[in-house]
Amino acid sequence: MALGAASAGAWPFSLMEALGRDARRVVPRSLGRLLASREALIGEELKRFPPALSQALAVDFQTGHLQPETLAALEAELQAVVELLRTQRLGEGLVRLGALLRIPADLADPVLTAGPEGFPPGVVREYYDFTQGSLGLIPVVLEDPPALKLDHRDLAAYWQGLLDRSRVQSPVIRTELFRNGRLVDHRTVDYRSPVFGVASISYSRAVTGIAATWLVVWREAHGDLTRMPPPREVRPRDEPPSTLETRSPPL
């Protein structure tokens, strides 16, 4: 599901699945299991993301600012999920909750948030193919650990922050994957490239944003918040993390 033609792309479904799985490792284990058992249904729900909201987000991605009308529509989506969970319509509520990952994932994507200039033909495909092929090398970290304790009233500002940080990274993709008027084959790019840095940071940003958004809704619905996996702080002198961790200083 794309956010409209102007967005020129969206996380491929396989990457969306990976984002969801990594985000489930951050939330309380009971919630993670409930979402995991409905992974296929959540995937189907993602395809039914409201078209009007998709278009509103696509427009805001061009300007770099989430408009009040868009935020109100996003809030309505969250409140609909809260209501389902509070009224014990657990199955439907959990599927809708899982599908909310689309919002922070896209806000964290430097492809979608590149602005009106977009990218030369082929760059988006090469970037996503590179990210997909690099998943085994990406150290998934919590980009912003305090976000996991976010108050509902602060969620809109947090989402805007995701968008802001993503837009800063977009030019790197353009510069590194389109040189001297030629498209760069992603197979010639490795982990030492700035493209890997962008892919790694944006992936972790999306994972953190998804978990933070889920937890705002889950708290509001009075869900179980026990047994949340504690993050491990990794100092810069340590080996690159191979599991979900917090990195200091933050990315």
C-alpha positions as CSV (number, residue, x, y, z in Angstrom):
1,M,0.0,0.0,0.0
2,A,1.6,3.3,-1.1
3,L,0.8,6.7,0.2
4,G,-0.1,8.1,-3.3
5,A,1.8,8.6,-6.5
6,A,3.6,11.7,-5.1
7,S,5.4,9.5,-2.5
8,A,7.2,7.5,-5.2
9,G,7.4,4.4,-3.0
10,A,6.7,2.8,0.3
11,W,8.4,0.2,2.5
12,P,8.0,-3.2,0.6
13,F,5.7,-5.6,2.4
14,S,8.5,-7.9,3.4
15,L,10.2,-5.0,5.2
16,M,7.0,-4.0,6.8
17,E,6.7,-7.5,8.2
18,A,10.3,-7.3,9.5
19,L,9.6,-3.9,11.2
20,G,6.5,-5.4,12.9
21,R,8.4,-8.4,14.2
22,D,11.2,-6.3,15.6
23,A,8.8,-3.8,17.2
24,R,7.0,-6.8,18.9
25,R,10.3,-7.5,20.6
26,V,10.1,-4.1,22.4
27,V,6.6,-4.2,23.8
28,P,5.4,-6.3,26.7
29,R,5.6,-10.0,25.9
30,S,1.9,-10.6,26.3
31,L,1.1,-7.9,23.7
32,G,3.9,-9.1,21.4
33,R,2.4,-12.7,21.4
34,L,-1.1,-11.4,20.8
35,L,0.1,-9.4,17.8
36,A,2.3,-12.2,16.5
37,S,-0.6,-14.6,16.4
38,R,-2.5,-12.2,14.1
39,E,0.4,-11.3,11.8
40,A,-1.4,-12.5,8.6
41,L,-4.5,-10.6,9.5
42,I,-2.6,-7.5,10.3
43,G,-0.9,-7.7,6.9
44,E,-4.4,-7.8,5.3
45,E,-5.5,-4.9,7.4
46,L,-2.5,-2.8,6.2
47,K,-3.9,-3.1,2.7
48,R,-7.1,-1.5,3.9
49,F,-5.5,1.6,5.3
50,P,-8.0,4.5,4.7
51,P,-7.2,6.0,1.3
52,A,-8.2,9.5,2.4
53,L,-5.7,9.4,5.3
54,S,-3.1,8.0,2.9
55,Q,-3.5,11.0,0.6
56,A,-3.4,13.4,3.5
57,L,-0.1,12.0,4.7
58,A,1.3,12.0,1.1
59,V,0.5,15.8,0.9
60,D,2.1,16.4,4.3
61,F,5.2,14.5,3.4
62,Q,5.7,17.0,0.5
63,T,5.6,20.0,2.9
64,G,7.4,18.3,5.8
65,H,4.7,19.3,8.3
66,L,1.7,17.3,9.6
67,Q,-1.3,19.4,9.3
68,P,-3.9,19.7,12.1
69,E,-6.5,18.0,9.9
70,T,-4.2,15.0,9.2
71,L,-3.3,14.7,12.9
72,A,-7.0,14.8,13.8
73,A,-7.6,11.9,11.3
74,L,-4.7,9.9,12.7
75,E,-6.1,10.5,16.2
76,A,-9.5,9.2,15.1
77,E,-7.8,6.0,13.9
78,L,-6.1,5.6,17.3
79,Q,-9.3,6.2,19.3
80,A,-11.2,3.7,17.2
81,V,-8.6,1.0,18.2
82,V,-8.8,2.1,21.8
83,E,-12.6,1.7,21.8
84,L,-12.4,-1.7,20.2
85,L,-10.0,-2.9,22.9
86,R,-11.9,-1.3,25.8
87,T,-15.2,-2.9,24.7
88,Q,-13.5,-6.3,24.6
89,R,-13.5,-6.7,20.8
90,L,-10.0,-7.9,21.3
91,G,-9.5,-9.8,18.0
92,E,-10.5,-6.8,15.8
93,G,-8.8,-4.3,18.1
94,L,-5.5,-6.1,18.0
95,V,-5.5,-6.4,14.2
96,R,-6.3,-2.7,13.9
97,L,-3.6,-1.9,16.5
98,G,-1.0,-3.9,14.6
99,A,-1.9,-2.1,11.4
100,L,-1.2,1.2,13.0
101,L,2.5,0.4,12.3
102,R,1.9,1.9,8.9
103,I,1.8,5.5,10.4
104,P,5.2,5.6,12.2
105,A,6.9,3.4,9.7
106,D,6.1,5.8,6.8
107,L,7.0,8.8,8.9
108,A,10.4,7.2,9.6
109,D,11.0,6.4,5.9
110,P,13.4,8.9,4.2
111,V,12.1,7.8,0.8
112,L,8.5,8.8,1.5
113,T,9.6,12.0,3.3
114,A,12.0,13.3,0.7
115,G,9.9,16.2,-0.3
116,P,8.6,17.4,-3.7
117,E,11.9,16.9,-5.5
118,G,11.7,13.1,-5.0
119,F,14.4,10.9,-6.5
120,P,15.7,10.1,-10.0
121,P,14.1,7.0,-11.6
122,G,15.3,3.7,-10.1
123,V,16.8,5.1,-6.9
124,V,13.9,4.1,-4.7
125,R,14.0,0.5,-5.9
126,E,17.8,0.3,-5.4
127,Y,17.5,1.8,-1.9
128,Y,14.7,-0.7,-0.8
129,D,16.6,-3.6,-2.4
130,F,19.7,-2.6,-0.5
131,T,17.8,-2.3,2.8
132,Q,16.2,-5.6,2.3
133,G,19.5,-7.3,1.6
134,S,21.1,-5.6,4.6
135,L,18.6,-6.7,7.2
136,G,21.0,-9.3,8.6
137,L,23.7,-6.6,9.2
138,I,21.5,-3.9,10.6
139,P,21.9,-3.5,14.4
140,V,18.4,-2.8,15.5
141,V,18.5,-0.3,18.3
142,L,16.1,1.9,20.2
143,E,16.6,5.3,18.6
144,D,14.7,7.1,21.3
145,P,14.1,4.9,24.4
146,P,12.0,7.5,26.3
147,A,9.5,7.3,23.5
148,L,8.4,4.0,24.9
149,K,6.9,5.9,27.9
150,L,5.3,8.6,25.7
151,D,2.1,10.3,26.9
152,H,-0.7,10.3,24.4
153,R,-0.7,14.1,24.3
154,D,2.9,14.1,23.1
155,L,2.4,11.6,20.3
156,A,1.7,14.2,17.6
157,A,4.9,16.1,18.3
158,Y,6.8,12.8,18.4
159,W,5.4,11.8,15.0
160,Q,6.5,15.2,13.6
161,G,9.9,14.5,15.0
162,L,10.1,11.3,13.0
163,L,9.2,13.1,9.9
164,D,11.8,15.8,10.6
165,R,14.6,13.4,11.1
166,S,13.7,11.3,8.1
167,R,13.8,14.3,5.8
168,V,17.3,15.2,6.8
169,Q,18.5,11.8,5.6
170,S,16.8,11.8,2.2
171,P,19.5,13.7,0.3
172,V,22.1,11.0,1.2
173,I,20.1,8.4,-0.7
174,R,19.9,10.7,-3.7
175,T,23.6,11.5,-3.6
176,E,24.9,8.0,-3.0
177,L,22.6,6.1,-5.4
178,F,22.7,8.5,-8.3
179,R,26.2,9.6,-9.3
180,N,27.3,11.5,-12.4
181,G,23.9,11.0,-13.9
182,R,23.9,7.2,-13.4
183,L,21.9,5.0,-11.2
184,V,24.1,3.0,-8.7
185,D,23.5,-0.7,-8.5
186,H,22.7,-1.5,-4.8
187,R,24.9,-4.7,-5.1
188,T,27.9,-2.4,-5.4
189,V,27.1,-0.7,-2.0
190,D,28.3,-2.2,1.3
191,Y,28.0,-1.5,5.0
192,R,30.7,1.2,4.8
193,S,28.5,3.4,2.6
194,P,26.5,6.3,4.0
195,V,23.5,4.5,2.4
196,F,23.9,1.7,5.0
197,G,23.9,4.3,7.8
198,V,20.7,5.8,6.5
199,A,19.0,2.4,6.1
200,S,20.2,1.3,9.6
201,I,19.1,4.5,11.3
202,S,15.7,4.8,9.5
203,Y,14.9,1.1,10.2
204,S,15.6,1.5,13.9
205,R,13.7,4.8,13.9
206,A,10.7,3.0,12.4
207,V,10.9,0.1,14.9
208,T,11.0,2.5,17.8
209,G,8.2,4.6,16.4
210,I,6.0,1.6,15.9
211,A,6.5,0.3,19.4
212,A,5.9,3.8,20.9
213,T,2.7,4.2,19.0
214,W,1.4,0.7,19.9
215,L,2.2,1.4,23.6
216,V,0.3,4.7,23.7
217,V,-2.8,2.9,22.5
218,W,-2.2,-0.1,24.7
219,R,-1.9,2.0,27.8
220,E,-5.0,3.9,27.0
221,A,-6.9,0.7,26.6
222,H,-5.5,-0.5,30.0
223,G,-3.6,-3.4,28.5
224,D,-1.0,-5.4,30.3
225,L,2.3,-3.5,30.6
226,T,4.2,-6.0,32.6
227,R,7.2,-8.0,31.4
228,M,8.5,-5.4,29.0
229,P,12.0,-6.4,27.9
230,P,14.6,-4.1,29.4
231,P,16.9,-2.6,26.8
232,R,20.7,-3.1,27.2
233,E,22.8,0.0,26.9
234,V,25.7,-0.3,24.5
235,R,28.7,2.0,24.7
236,P,30.4,3.1,21.5
237,R,33.5,1.0,22.3
238,D,31.4,-2.2,22.4
239,E,31.0,-4.5,19.4
240,P,28.1,-3.7,17.1
241,P,24.9,-5.0,18.7
242,S,23.3,-8.1,17.3
243,T,20.1,-7.9,19.2
244,L,17.6,-5.2,20.0
245,E,19.4,-2.8,22.3
246,T,19.8,0.8,23.3
247,R,22.8,2.7,21.9
248,S,24.4,5.6,23.7
249,P,24.7,8.2,22.5
250,P,21.4,7.9,20.7
251,L,21.3,7.8,16.9
